[in-house]
Structure formats: structure tokens, C-alpha cells
Amino acid sequence: MPNNAASLIDTLKRAARAAGDILREGYEAAGAIPFECKGASDFVTHFDRAAEHAIIDTVRRSHPQVGFLGEETGTTPAQNGDVTVIIDPLDGTNNFLHRVPHFSVSIAVREGTTLTQGVVYHPLLDEMLWAVHGRGAYLNDNRAVAPPARGMAEMLVGTCLPYHAKGDYATSLRQFAALMPRVAGIRSPGSAALEIAYAGLGRFDAFWSEGAVLELWDIAAGIVIAREAGLAVTDLEGNAAPAAWRNLLVAHPERHAKLLAYLNNG
């Protein structure tokens, strides 16, 4: 891959590990984890903030010209060019607070309007999923390629659920009702970045979300990984590059259109 792309993805992986070390320390510490409420059902801890600062500091040392879009620190414009690093330092904060071992560090790169690189790191399993546009997806050092499409009745599908004061419950329930009779299972583990990336490994056969509120930092890295593993990723109108990601469907190309029809038409 071009030297600048190789250099940046290596930096993102280092940054994800630095953030992961902070999260692992917090997760393993004794006692309750203190947190604040940013809004309804929207929690933040010292570890979210420390992890995001560790990511920014690591990236900035090697790539001082890039901009940032962080869940906790907001927007920092690029000093030169149009490269933005998109950060969710702790995707799955609610799991983290309850010591459910399913959360991740998610970092993506957007060049102009195109998502070009993504890293999703599970610090408790030391699993690094990463991808560069046009260069494939990887789990640690091994190439990740989505397995052949399963039949609908064998599919395990991931999603995010709306919850207290946050989301469109009616839409979520309608879509659940459309898929439940047709698939082998539906799961909502609580870290969208991981679940989207996991689809690229075949751990999920598809992932969708519409009723839940997902921000770009929740999904950007996973989108790059899933696409580079060979999956189709669009919004629920079928757009591969919408102006804003308000919803999405990640699925094998052979199942994408059918799932899209079920989700939209019931």
C-alpha cells in the first residue's frame, strides 16, 4: 500500500492499543466505575476521555496535519488537507460500566467524504480488526474475508436497540417482527463497531440499525472493515454513500437486497 496509508494505519493501531490499555485498566479495577450523564441514556467515564486523549496524542505525534472528530472532544479541523480521524474511544460504555466484556475502541479515517481506513480493537481479547480501502481487511495479521452467504434461516443478525429516551421504538419493533420468523437469531450485544466488524469475519451474517441512534463514530471504522471483507454496506434506501448515515445494513451481497426488502416492507 502507499507509504502514507501504511504509516497512518500503523499509527491508528498503536493509538487503539494505547486506548485499550486504559480501558483494560479501568475494567479490571476494583469497585464501581464512576460516570457522568451527558444526556438521556448517554454515559461517559474518565476512561472514555483518557482513551480519546491517548488516541489523539498518538496520532498527532506522527500525523500533525490531520483533523479529528471525537465523541468526547468534538471537531478539530485539519491543519492541511482534508483527512479526518473519527474516534469512538469506548464503544459500549454501558457494557463497560456493568463489566460486560464486550466493548471496543473504534477509529476511522475519512478523506474528503470517503471512509478509507478503519480500526476496531477489542482490548480484552486483544483482537485488532483493521482495513484500508482497496487493500483488504484483517484480524490482527490474518486476512479477513467474509464467508459464503448462509441461507436466511441459518443467519445470525446483529442490531442495536433503541432504549430509554433514545430512538424510534416502533420502527425497531416492526423490523424485528419482519426478520424474526426468517432468521436463526437476532442479537444486540451493545458495541455497534464490533458487531459491524464481526460481520466481516462471519461472526454475524448481517447487521442493521435504524431505530437506534447511531453516530458516525459508532459505525465508520466498522463500515470500512466490513466492505473490505467483501460485504455490501448501504443505508436502508440502498445508498452506499449517503450524505449522512441515519441507518445502515451490512450483509453479504447475495443477501443484501432481500434483507433490505424485509426491513423496509415487513
JOHUUR-V987363 format. One record per residue. N is the residue number from 0. PSI is psi as a letter, one per 30 degrees, with the letter a starting at -180 (999 if undefined). OMEGA is omega in whole degrees, -180 to 180 (999 if undefined). NEAR is the number of other ideal C-beta (glycine too) atoms within 10 Angstrom. Layout:
# JOHUUR-V987363
n=(N | N)
psi=(PSI | PSI)
omega=(OMEGA | OMEGA)
near=(NEAR | NEAR)
This chain:
# JOHUUR-V987363
n=(0 | 1 | 2 | 3 | 4 | 5 | 6 | 7 | 8 | 9 | 10 | 11 | 12 | 13 | 14 | 15 | 16 | 17 | 18 | 19 | 20 | 21 | 22 | 23 | 24 | 25 | 26 | 27 | 28 | 29 | 30 | 31 | 32 | 33 | 34 | 35 | 36 | 37 | 38 | 39 | 40 | 41 | 42 | 43 | 44 | 45 | 46 | 47 | 48 | 49 | 50 | 51 | 52 | 53 | 54 | 55 | 56 | 57 | 58 | 59 | 60 | 61 | 62 | 63 | 64 | 65 | 66 | 67 | 68 | 69 | 70 | 71 | 72 | 73 | 74 | 75 | 76 | 77 | 78 | 79 | 80 | 81 | 82 | 83 | 84 | 85 | 86 | 87 | 88 | 89 | 90 | 91 | 92 | 93 | 94 | 95 | 96 | 97 | 98 | 99 | 100 | 101 | 102 | 103 | 104 | 105 | 106 | 107 | 108 | 109 | 110 | 111 | 112 | 113 | 114 | 115 | 116 | 117 | 118 | 119 | 120 | 121 | 122 | 123 | 124 | 125 | 126 | 127 | 128 | 129 | 130 | 131 | 132 | 133 | 134 | 135 | 136 | 137 | 138 | 139 | 140 | 141 | 142 | 143 | 144 | 145 | 146 | 147 | 148 | 149 | 150 | 151 | 152 | 153 | 154 | 155 | 156 | 157 | 158 | 159 | 160 | 161 | 162 | 163 | 164 | 165 | 166 | 167 | 168 | 169 | 170 | 171 | 172 | 173 | 174 | 175 | 176 | 177 | 178 | 179 | 180 | 181 | 182 | 183 | 184 | 185 | 186 | 187 | 188 | 189 | 190 | 191 | 192 | 193 | 194 | 195 | 196 | 197 | 198 | 199 | 200 | 201 | 202 | 203 | 204 | 205 | 206 | 207 | 208 | 209 | 210 | 211 | 212 | 213 | 214 | 215 | 216 | 217 | 218 | 219 | 220 | 221 | 222 | 223 | 224 | 225 | 226 | 227 | 228 | 229 | 230 | 231 | 232 | 233 | 234 | 235 | 236 | 237 | 238 | 239 | 240 | 241 | 242 | 243 | 244 | 245 | 246 | 247 | 248 | 249 | 250 | 251 | 252 | 253 | 254 | 255 | 256 | 257 | 258 | 259 | 260 | 261 | 262 | 263 | 264 | 265)
psi=(l | k | e | e | e | e | e | e | e | e | e | e | e | e | e | e | e | e | e | e | e | e | e | e | e | e | e | f | k | l | l | k | j | k | l | l | j | f | a | k | h | j | l | k | l | e | e | e | e | e | e | e | e | e | e | e | e | e | e | e | e | f | i | f | f | l | l | k | j | k | e | e | f | b | k | j | k | k | f | k | a | h | k | k | k | k | k | j | f | j | j | h | e | e | e | e | e | g | h | k | h | j | l | l | k | k | k | l | k | k | j | c | g | k | k | f | l | k | k | j | k | j | f | f | f | h | k | j | k | l | l | k | k | f | g | l | l | k | j | c | g | k | k | k | k | k | l | l | k | l | l | e | f | f | k | k | k | l | l | k | k | l | a | j | g | j | l | j | e | e | e | e | e | e | e | e | e | e | e | e | f | f | l | f | l | k | k | i | f | g | j | e | e | e | e | e | e | e | e | f | f | g | e | k | f | l | k | l | k | e | e | l | j | k | l | e | f | f | f | e | e | e | e | e | e | e | e | f | f | g | l | k | j | l | a | g | g | g | k | f | i | l | e | k | j | f | l | l | k | k | l | k | f | f | f | e | e | e | e | e | e | e | e | f | f | 999)
omega=(179 | -175 | -178 | 177 | 179 | 180 | -177 | -179 | 176 | 178 | 179 | 179 | 176 | -180 | 179 | 178 | 178 | 177 | 179 | 177 | 179 | -179 | 179 | 179 | 179 | -179 | -175 | -179 | 179 | 175 | 180 | 179 | 179 | 179 | 174 | 175 | 176 | -178 | -179 | 178 | -178 | -171 | 176 | 179 | 172 | -175 | 173 | -174 | -180 | 180 | 180 | 178 | 178 | 178 | -178 | -180 | -180 | -179 | -175 | 180 | -178 | -175 | -173 | -175 | -172 | 172 | -179 | 168 | -175 | 179 | -175 | -174 | 178 | -172 | 171 | -176 | 175 | 178 | -179 | -180 | -174 | 179 | 180 | 175 | -174 | -167 | 161 | -173 | 179 | 178 | -173 | -178 | -180 | 175 | -180 | -179 | -179 | -178 | 167 | -170 | -180 | 177 | -172 | 168 | -177 | -179 | 178 | 175 | 173 | 176 | -170 | 177 | -174 | 174 | -171 | -179 | 179 | 176 | 172 | -173 | 174 | -172 | -178 | 178 | -174 | 176 | 179 | 173 | -176 | -178 | 172 | -178 | 179 | -176 | 176 | 179 | -175 | 166 | -169 | -179 | -175 | 180 | 179 | 179 | -180 | 180 | 177 | -178 | 172 | 172 | -177 | -176 | 178 | -170 | 170 | -171 | 177 | 177 | 169 | -179 | 171 | -178 | -170 | 174 | -175 | 174 | -177 | -175 | -176 | 179 | -179 | -179 | 178 | -178 | 174 | -178 | 180 | -175 | -172 | -180 | -169 | -175 | -177 | 180 | 176 | -177 | 175 | -174 | 172 | 172 | -174 | 180 | 179 | -175 | 177 | 178 | 179 | 177 | 177 | 177 | -175 | 176 | 164 | 178 | 178 | 174 | 173 | 172 | 171 | -178 | 179 | 177 | 177 | 177 | -178 | -179 | 177 | -166 | -169 | -178 | 179 | 179 | -180 | -178 | -179 | 180 | -179 | 175 | 175 | -178 | 174 | 179 | 178 | 166 | -174 | 168 | 178 | -179 | 179 | -180 | -179 | 178 | 176 | -179 | 177 | 179 | 178 | 173 | 177 | -177 | 173 | -179 | -179 | -178 | -172 | -175 | -180 | 178 | 178 | 180 | 179 | -177 | -178 | -172 | 179 | 999)
near=(13 | 9 | 7 | 10 | 17 | 12 | 13 | 23 | 22 | 12 | 21 | 29 | 18 | 17 | 28 | 29 | 17 | 17 | 30 | 23 | 13 | 23 | 26 | 14 | 12 | 19 | 19 | 9 | 10 | 4 | 5 | 8 | 16 | 10 | 16 | 11 | 9 | 13 | 9 | 9 | 14 | 14 | 16 | 18 | 18 | 13 | 24 | 26 | 18 | 19 | 27 | 26 | 17 | 22 | 29 | 21 | 11 | 20 | 21 | 17 | 11 | 14 | 17 | 10 | 10 | 23 | 17 | 19 | 20 | 21 | 23 | 18 | 15 | 8 | 9 | 15 | 10 | 15 | 10 | 9 | 11 | 13 | 18 | 21 | 26 | 24 | 27 | 33 | 31 | 31 | 27 | 26 | 23 | 15 | 19 | 25 | 19 | 10 | 11 | 14 | 12 | 16 | 26 | 32 | 32 | 34 | 31 | 28 | 26 | 19 | 16 | 9 | 8 | 11 | 24 | 19 | 26 | 31 | 30 | 30 | 27 | 23 | 23 | 14 | 11 | 11 | 16 | 20 | 30 | 27 | 29 | 23 | 17 | 10 | 16 | 16 | 24 | 21 | 17 | 11 | 6 | 7 | 10 | 21 | 13 | 22 | 13 | 7 | 18 | 17 | 10 | 18 | 9 | 11 | 21 | 17 | 27 | 24 | 22 | 24 | 16 | 19 | 16 | 7 | 9 | 15 | 19 | 15 | 13 | 10 | 16 | 20 | 13 | 15 | 23 | 16 | 10 | 16 | 20 | 11 | 9 | 13 | 19 | 13 | 13 | 18 | 14 | 16 | 17 | 19 | 28 | 28 | 31 | 30 | 30 | 34 | 35 | 26 | 26 | 30 | 18 | 18 | 14 | 25 | 26 | 29 | 27 | 24 | 28 | 23 | 22 | 21 | 16 | 18 | 13 | 16 | 22 | 23 | 29 | 26 | 34 | 33 | 24 | 30 | 33 | 32 | 21 | 24 | 25 | 15 | 26 | 21 | 24 | 20 | 18 | 19 | 11 | 13 | 11 | 10 | 11 | 14 | 8 | 7 | 20 | 13 | 20 | 22 | 25 | 32 | 26 | 21 | 11 | 11 | 20 | 19 | 14 | 12 | 25 | 19 | 11 | 17 | 20 | 15 | 7 | 10)
